[in-house]
Each structure stands twice: as structure tokens, then as C-alpha cells.
Amino acid sequence: MNNRVALPVTDDNNVLLGIVTIDDILWVASEEFSEDMQKMGGTSALQEPYLDVPVFKLYKKRIIWLIILFVGETMTIAAMASFQETLEQVLVLSTFIPMIISSGGNSGSQAATLIIQAMALGEVAVVDWWQIAKREVKSGLLMGVTLGIVGFFIVFGGHYAFDLFGEHFIRIGFAIGIAIIGVVLWGTIMGSMLPLLLKRLGADPATSSTPFIATLVDVTGLLIYFGTAFMLLKGVLL
Amino acid sequence: MNNRVALPVTDDNNVLLGIVTIDDILWVASEEFSEDMQKMGGTSALQEPYLDVPVFKLYKKRIIWLIILFVGETMTIAAMASFQETLEQVLVLSTFIPMIISSGGNSGSQAATLIIQAMALGEVAVVDWWQIAKREVKSGLLMGVTLGIVGFFIVFGGHYAFDLFGEHFIRIGFAIGIAIIGVVLWGTIMGSMLPLLLKRLGADPATSSTPFIATLVDVTGLLIYFGTAFMLLKGVLL
């Protein structure tokens, strides 16, 4: 195949039907690239230049995914509601919610992007899942510990600079740090394994788009966060 | 240029230095595609096949962006802390935080993906910014109103099914719905304009990656949410 610029297409009797030129392949590759990008950003493929798509059609293509993600996010309401009592007693825990769940979402979309793209380039396949899982657990732990330490010191800084977190700030700092390790590790595992799972099930791995991963990790991230905080603050602040 | 499969490269005196074949171009295109994907997912480019990169190097490539995003997210701590009193009085508002900020992040990354990709395909350029802005404001409003209505009914459902939101649930429903319109509209505007701004400043628009947009929209989304809730619940629950 190397260095060919056109390929013949024949029927079963080897009668020439036509040729596929490298132009055709480039055109298809560019279409596929667009579709992949749009799926990863959570839109159905547009199939027309952006400025030619009527606004209402643009809306229709985008709203479907947004509604799916939005309804998925209602699970976070349930997660939040089930920890309402904990929050009532230690309201300061609410302060960290956006930061904690976003670290899970960010590490998850990063991992998903790496794996989707490595699959697209043929560098990894579904059979490599265990090797990938081991690498991602290690990377996820390293990243989680790093961000956890940063998080711990942010609580320290917030305490000394703005007196934000009350007398138990060290304990709160540990709760935040440890929760971040858990959330980042979990986000990394989910982000790397989900594209492989989708591929295994015959779906397009690019469907496990960044927003989709972020939504999944939001819910589990909240559970990890409140679970950790509950265990570490029980008997002291709870 | 059409239908050529190799191009000659000459020096200033038209002496042939060599040829660039379509293979070379395909190779470069595939490298660029990888880099774009990795930037959009918030990783520095790997430049090696995934399984060949040592875990510690993988960690180093990924942690930089994660720390930047994490430190960016500390602004959400400030936003949350400044509304701590509001939250103390109407704790139920905390329940919707993950859902609200994720709708901003999702609509923002969707818009960013569309625009980055339309720019990559040459369908839009920086000069089209005003035309794009008008389209995105319209789409953002349509999407925001749709999700806002869904959000309003989710509060209704949560009230009647699980008695989650107390006697002022209608007012809370309106606050949530209106906040969602604002957050989605804002996310869409930010997501579509930021890649154009980066391009204008000479940076790579793909740098305005999904996680980066999500982080920005998290902070502003919280301010829009609490601001709206404060205005609508003042005198009743606050």
C-alpha cells in the first residue's frame, strides 16, 4: 500500500469499476476528523459548514446532547440531597464542591482524550486494556497525590490569609486532600476505560465525550468527596 | 494544486532540492490532528505512541495542565465563600451547584469544539466573529431556555416525588430555571468567542480546551447562579 496514490476497485470478477484516489481518502479522513471532534465536544455531526447551518438546526443538533447530560446531572441532586445533613453541620464543605468535581472531570477527560486518540492512531486496542489500566492507575495516583497536596495547601493558605475554614482547618485540609486523590484516580480510571468499553461494545469510542465523562465523574466524585469527609470529620465536626 | 500527488521543493535559484509527496503531508496532518486532540483534552502533545511513553513522563505531560486548571478552580472557593451566608439560609441551593455549573461547562465546550473545528476547516475566521457571536447568542438562548424549563420541572418533580425543596419550591424552581438560562447563554458565548480571541492574539485556538472553558465557566456560573437566586429569593427565603 505504501506510496500508492490511487487504488483500483473491482467487482467479484475482477472487472474494473473505478479508482479511489488519495484525494478521496483525504476527503473522507477530513470528514471523519470533523465527526470525531464534534462527538468529543458533545454535538451530533453538522455535515455542513458552520455558517451555512440555520440557527435552529444548530440548536437542534446541540440540544439533544445537552439535555442528555443535563438529565444525567440530576443524579448529582440526589447525591447532594443525601449529604444535606452533613452539609448543614459543616457548611464549609460546600465551598470545595466545584473544585473537587472539576478535578475528577478534568483528569477524566484528559485520560479519555489520550486513549480515544491512541485508538484512532492504532497505538492501542481493546486487548491492551489491562496494560492501559495499570498505567492509568499509576498515573492517576501520581496526579491525584500531586493535586491532593496542592489542595491541602490551598486550605492552609485560605485559612491563614482569609480565615475561611475555622479551627479544624487541618482536618478539613486532610479531608480535601484525600478526597482529591480518590476523585482524580477514579476520574482517570473511568476516562481511560470507558472508551475501551464502548469500543468493545461496538460503539464509537469518541461518544464517551469529555462532557459525558465529566457528568459521570461529577456524581461519583461527590460521593467520594462526602464519603471521605464524613469519615475524617466524624466525631469532630459531625 | 488539485490532483497533484507530489510537489517539487526548490531553492531561490529554482534548483530542485527534493519533493514533498502526499505521504509526507498525510503524516504531518496526522501529527497535527493528534496535537489538536491532545490540546483540546488538556495534555501537552505526547509525540510518542501511548504505550511507549514511560508512566512518569505521561504524568509530567498531564499534571501541568491539571495543576493550572486546579489553581484556576480555586476561584470557585472564593465565589462559594462569598455566598456562604446565602447558603447558610437556603442550604437547598447547594443541591443544584453541580448541575448548574456543568450546564455552563457543557454548553461552553460544545460551542468551543464547533468553532475550533470550523476554524481548522477554514469555514470561519476571526473576521466572522460578529456573525458567529450573533448566531451563538441565539443558539445559547434557545438552549438555555430549553434546559431552564427542564430544570424548572426537575425541581417540581423533586418536590412532589421526594419533598426535597420545602414550601417555596416554585420560587426555587424559577430561580434555578432563570439561572440556567443565564449560565448556558454565558457558557455558549465564552466557548465560542474564546477560540477566536486566542487566534486573534496569535495563540493556538485549540488551547482553549474543553477543561479550560469549563473552569472559566464554573466560576462565572456560580456568580450568575447565586446572583439570580439572591434576587429571586430575597425577602422570602433570605
Interface residues (C-beta under 8 A of the other chain):
Chain A: N2 N3 V5 T21 I22 D23 L26 A29 S30 F33 S34 M37 Q38 M40 G41 G42 T43 L46 P49 Y50 L51 V55 F56 L58 Y59 R62 I63 W65 L66 I67 L69 F70 V71 E73 T74 T76 I77 A79 M80 A81 Q84 L87 E88 L91 V92 S94 T95 F96 I97 P98 M99 I101 S102 S103 G105 N106 S107 S109 Q110 A112 T113 L114 I115 I116 Q117 A118 A120 L121 E123 V124 D128 Q131 I132 R135 K138 S139 L142 M143 T146 L147 V150 G151 I154 G158 F162 L164 V184 T210 P211 A214 T215 D218 L222
Chain B: N2 N3 V5 T21 I22 D23 L26 A29 S30 F33 S34 M37 Q38 M40 G41 G42 T43 L46 P49 Y50 L51 V55 F56 L58 Y59 R62 I63 W65 L66 I67 L69 F70 V71 E73 T74 T76 I77 A79 M80 A81 Q84 L87 E88 L91 V92 S94 T95 F96 I97 P98 M99 I101 S102 S103 G105 N106 S107 S109 Q110 A112 T113 L114 I115 I116 Q117 A118 A120 L121 E123 V124 D128 Q131 I132 R135 K138 S139 L142 M143 T146 L147 V150 G151 I154 G158 F162 L164 V184 T210 P211 A214 T215 D218 L222
